[in-house]
Amino acid sequence: MSLIKSFAQKIPVTKANTGMQILEVATNLDVQDTLDIIDEIQYYSETSFLGRLYNRIVYGTPMSINS
């Protein structure tokens, strides 16, 4: 008998696994602000320094998140 089988617990299909459920979702979560921040992080992580410098000169976008 393997170690995994000794700890396995059979749960009926109709019974919910309450240990893996989300208890509550914050009501004051600003989804658009969160998506904007994720977009900024993606831009700065996937764009090279020269690409950001070009965008700064041509379009006026900031070089880093802090600027």
NORFENFEN-V768853 format. One record per residue. PHI is phi in radians with two decimals (NA if undefined). OMEGA is omega in degrees with one decimal (999 if undefined). D_FIRST is the distance of its C-alpha to the first C-alpha in Angstrom with 2 decimals. Layout:
BEGIN
phi omega d_first
PHI OMEGA D_FIRST
PHI OMEGA D_FIRST
END
This chain:
BEGIN
phi omega d_first
NA -177.2 0.00
-1.39 -179.3 3.79
-1.14 -179.2 6.73
-1.15 -179.3 8.46
-1.14 -178.6 6.69
-1.27 179.1 7.16
-1.79 -178.3 10.72
-1.23 178.7 11.56
-2.21 179.2 14.48
-1.44 178.9 16.11
-2.03 178.2 19.82
-1.06 -177.3 22.41
-1.07 -176.9 24.55
-1.46 -178.0 27.66
-1.58 -178.3 26.47
-1.38 175.0 27.44
-1.57 -172.8 25.32
-1.24 179.8 27.98
-1.26 -176.5 26.39
-1.89 -177.8 27.10
-1.59 175.0 30.66
-1.38 -176.1 33.83
-1.33 -176.4 35.83
-2.76 175.7 39.28
-1.86 -178.4 41.15
-1.07 -179.6 44.23
-1.51 -178.1 47.46
-1.74 -178.9 49.58
-1.41 177.8 47.71
-1.63 -173.5 50.21
-1.16 -177.6 48.42
-1.13 177.5 51.29
-1.10 178.3 51.56
-1.11 179.0 47.84
-1.14 177.5 48.11
-1.12 179.5 51.24
-1.16 177.7 49.53
-1.10 177.9 46.60
-1.11 177.8 49.25
-1.12 179.9 51.05
-1.08 178.2 47.97
-1.12 179.8 47.19
-1.06 -176.5 50.83
-1.30 179.2 50.99
-1.49 -176.4 47.68
-1.81 -178.3 48.44
-1.80 179.5 52.18
-1.29 178.6 53.65
-1.06 -179.6 56.30
-1.17 176.4 59.04
-1.13 177.8 57.92
-1.20 177.6 58.12
-1.12 176.9 61.48
-1.08 179.0 62.81
-1.12 177.6 61.67
-1.17 -178.1 63.34
-1.24 -173.8 66.61
-1.39 -171.3 66.75
-1.89 179.8 65.14
1.42 178.1 65.24
-1.32 -179.5 61.51
-1.17 -179.3 60.30
-1.35 -178.8 58.85
-2.47 -179.1 56.03
-1.14 -175.5 54.43
-1.38 -176.3 56.52
-1.60 999 59.87
END
